[in-house]
């Protein structure tokens, strides 16, 4: 197995492994450690059936069911990610961390793309460790004392059907605006354009001004890497310390893939936690 960083801040391409086969303990640990270090991993030429895709995800934890997307009756753990000439939106077209509006948001996501446009359709990934570290000490202290409100309704209504909600309602949750990664101990900004609507402790005008600043701050290119998809490429990212943005620049061509998402834990902030190298 070879692990080659794609930027100094985030992302690595992994070669020399077949994700369709069960991971050996050594391979699992190598991928886990690489994910903790690089935050998102990219794999090429991976042919996975739905069952193999789900089995890969389950090696890292129980699988998450999307709260609002239409479900395949046989494979509810599989989220279809599709864009073509007939759709009015594509999943992930704003900066976000997957389903941060859940009380226990996902640990990570594994997306495999089967069909790609002739050009375009790249995905940007950003390190929220780097975004937090780039703030001034004063801003770090302010944001670390705040509670961010995340609301699924604002994003899901009009995009997904709404007739097959996992819990009978759109999810909403309150999370610390800075979360401590449970493995590495590193602090990361946990505020995003897709789901965050404001801060519990601030007045509305203050809340919107700060949220606007942080959304723009998180999208700075120095925190990012960019992945160009090819057929049967796989991306595996850690939702606890990254955001991503799927660029919809390929209309009317088609981009089609499948995502498995791994259950996570409830976000927390522990200022006394000392970061570890990779957990």
ZAMARGU-4260 file (C-alpha; in steps of 0.2 Angstrom, whole numbers, plus 5000, padded with zeros to 4 digits):
<rodrens>
0) 5000/5000/5000 | 5006/5017/4995 | 5000/5034/5003 | 5004/5049/4994 | 4998/5066/5001
5) 4990/5078/4988 | 4992/5094/4998 | 5002/5098/5014 | 4985/5101/5023 | 4973/5089/5018
10) 4970/5073/5007 | 4980/5058/5001 | 4979/5046/4987 | 4980/5027/4992 | 4986/5014/4980
15) 4990/4996/4981 | 4974/4990/4989 | 4958/4982/4984 | 4943/4989/4994 | 4931/4975/4988
20) 4941/4962/4999 | 4940/4962/5018 | 4954/4973/5025 | 4967/4964/5035 | 4971/4971/5052
25) 4987/4979/5046 | 4978/4987/5031 | 4963/4993/5042 | 4975/5001/5054 | 4985/5009/5040
30) 4970/5016/5032 | 4963/5022/5049 | 4979/5031/5053 | 4980/5038/5036 | 4963/5045/5038
35) 4967/5053/5055 | 4983/5061/5047 | 4976/5066/5030 | 4957/5068/5034 | 4951/5062/5016
40) 4958/5047/5006 | 4956/5044/4988 | 4957/5027/4979 | 4956/5023/4960 | 4949/5008/4950
45) 4938/5001/4964 | 4924/4990/4958 | 4912/4987/4973 | 4895/4979/4973 | 4882/4987/4985
50) 4886/4973/4998 | 4905/4975/4996 | 4903/4994/4998 | 4892/4992/5014 | 4905/4979/5021
55) 4919/4991/5019 | 4910/5004/5028 | 4905/4992/5042 | 4923/4989/5046 | 4924/5006/5052
60) 4908/5007/5062 | 4889/5004/5060 | 4881/5012/5045 | 4871/5028/5046 | 4854/5030/5037
65) 4851/5047/5029 | 4837/5056/5037 | 4828/5063/5021 | 4834/5055/5005 | 4823/5043/4996
70) 4828/5025/5001 | 4831/5010/4991 | 4821/4997/4999 | 4834/4983/4998 | 4849/4995/5002
75) 4843/5009/5014 | 4861/5012/5019 | 4866/5017/5001 | 4863/5035/4996 | 4862/5038/4977
80) 4872/5054/4972 | 4867/5059/4955 | 4867/5074/4943 | 4861/5075/4925 | 4851/5086/4914
85) 4834/5083/4922 | 4838/5087/4941 | 4836/5104/4949 | 4850/5101/4962 | 4864/5089/4966
90) 4869/5083/4983 | 4883/5093/4991 | 4883/5108/4980 | 4886/5119/4996 | 4901/5118/5008
95) 4895/5106/5022 | 4899/5092/5034 | 4887/5077/5030 | 4871/5078/5040 | 4878/5089/5054
100) 4860/5092/5058 | 4859/5075/5066 | 4861/5073/5085 | 4875/5061/5082 | 4882/5066/5065
105) 4891/5054/5054 | 4909/5049/5058 | 4914/5048/5039 | 4907/5044/5022 | 4913/5033/5008
110) 4908/5039/4990 | 4911/5028/4974 | 4907/5037/4958 | 4903/5025/4943 | 4899/5038/4929
115) 4908/5054/4927 | 4906/5069/4914 | 4920/5072/4901 | 4926/5086/4912 | 4921/5094/4928
120) 4912/5087/4943 | 4927/5088/4955 | 4924/5089/4974 | 4933/5101/4985 | 4938/5096/5003
125) 4943/5108/5017 | 4952/5105/5034 | 4943/5112/5048 | 4958/5109/5059 | 4967/5122/5048
130) 4952/5134/5047 | 4952/5134/5067 | 4970/5136/5068 | 4970/5151/5056 | 4959/5161/5067
135) 4966/5174/5079 | 4967/5168/5098 | 4953/5180/5102 | 4942/5173/5089 | 4946/5155/5094
140) 4941/5159/5111 | 4925/5167/5106 | 4920/5153/5094 | 4925/5139/5106 | 4912/5146/5119
145) 4897/5146/5106 | 4884/5133/5102 | 4880/5131/5084 | 4862/5127/5079 | 4860/5115/5064
150) 4844/5113/5055 | 4841/5100/5041 | 4824/5108/5035 | 4833/5123/5027 | 4843/5111/5016
155) 4832/5096/5013 | 4815/5104/5009 | 4813/5106/4991 | 4828/5095/4987 | 4823/5078/4994
160) 4805/5072/4993 | 4801/5073/5012 | 4789/5059/5011 | 4800/5046/5018 | 4809/5054/5033
165) 4819/5043/5044 | 4812/5050/5060 | 4796/5058/5054 | 4803/5075/5054 | 4818/5085/5048
170) 4833/5083/5060 | 4839/5098/5070 | 4853/5098/5083 | 4864/5110/5093 | 4883/5106/5093
175) 4898/5115/5099 | 4905/5127/5086 | 4922/5120/5089 | 4923/5101/5092 | 4937/5090/5098
180) 4941/5076/5087 | 4938/5060/5098 | 4953/5051/5091 | 4966/5065/5088 | 4961/5077/5101
185) 4963/5091/5089 | 4950/5106/5089 | 4941/5109/5072 | 4928/5122/5067 | 4911/5114/5066
190) 4900/5127/5057 | 4895/5125/5039 | 4885/5134/5025 | 4873/5119/5022 | 4866/5116/5039
195) 4871/5129/5052 | 4858/5143/5055 | 4866/5153/5069 | 4873/5153/5087 | 4862/5150/5102
200) 4871/5163/5113 | 4871/5178/5101 | 4858/5190/5096 | 4851/5187/5078 | 4862/5201/5070
205) 4877/5196/5079 | 4874/5177/5074 | 4872/5181/5056 | 4887/5192/5055 | 4898/5179/5063
210) 4891/5164/5053 | 4894/5174/5037 | 4912/5177/5042 | 4915/5159/5047 | 4907/5152/5031
215) 4918/5162/5020 | 4933/5159/5031 | 4931/5140/5030 | 4931/5140/5011 | 4948/5148/5009
220) 4959/5139/4996 | 4974/5136/5008 | 4963/5124/5018 | 4958/5114/5003 | 4962/5100/4991
225) 4953/5096/4975 | 4949/5079/4969 | 4945/5075/4950 | 4934/5059/4949 | 4937/5045/4937
230) 4926/5030/4934 | 4926/5019/4950 | 4936/5032/4961 | 4932/5031/4979 | 4934/5045/4992
235) 4933/5042/5011 | 4932/5057/5022 | 4931/5061/5040 | 4916/5072/5043 | 4922/5077/5061
240) 4936/5088/5054 | 4932/5092/5036 | 4919/5100/5024 | 4917/5097/5006 | 4909/5105/4991
245) 4903/5095/4975 | 4905/5107/4960 | 4890/5106/4949 | 4899/5113/4933 | 4895/5098/4921
250) 4877/5101/4917 | 4869/5093/4906 | 4881/5078/4908 | 4879/5065/4921 | 4889/5061/4937
255) 4882/5046/4946 | 4888/5037/4962 | 4884/5029/4978 | 4888/5034/4996 | 4889/5024/5012
260) 4890/5034/5028 | 4897/5028/5045 | 4888/5032/5061 | 4898/5044/5073 | 4896/5051/5091
265) 4889/5066/5098 | 4901/5081/5096 | 4910/5089/5111 | 4923/5102/5115 | 4936/5098/5128
270) 4949/5112/5129 | 4960/5102/5141 | 4962/5088/5128 | 4980/5087/5121 | 4981/5083/5103
275) 4989/5067/5098 | 4999/5063/5082 | 4986/5052/5074 | 4977/5044/5088
</rodrens>
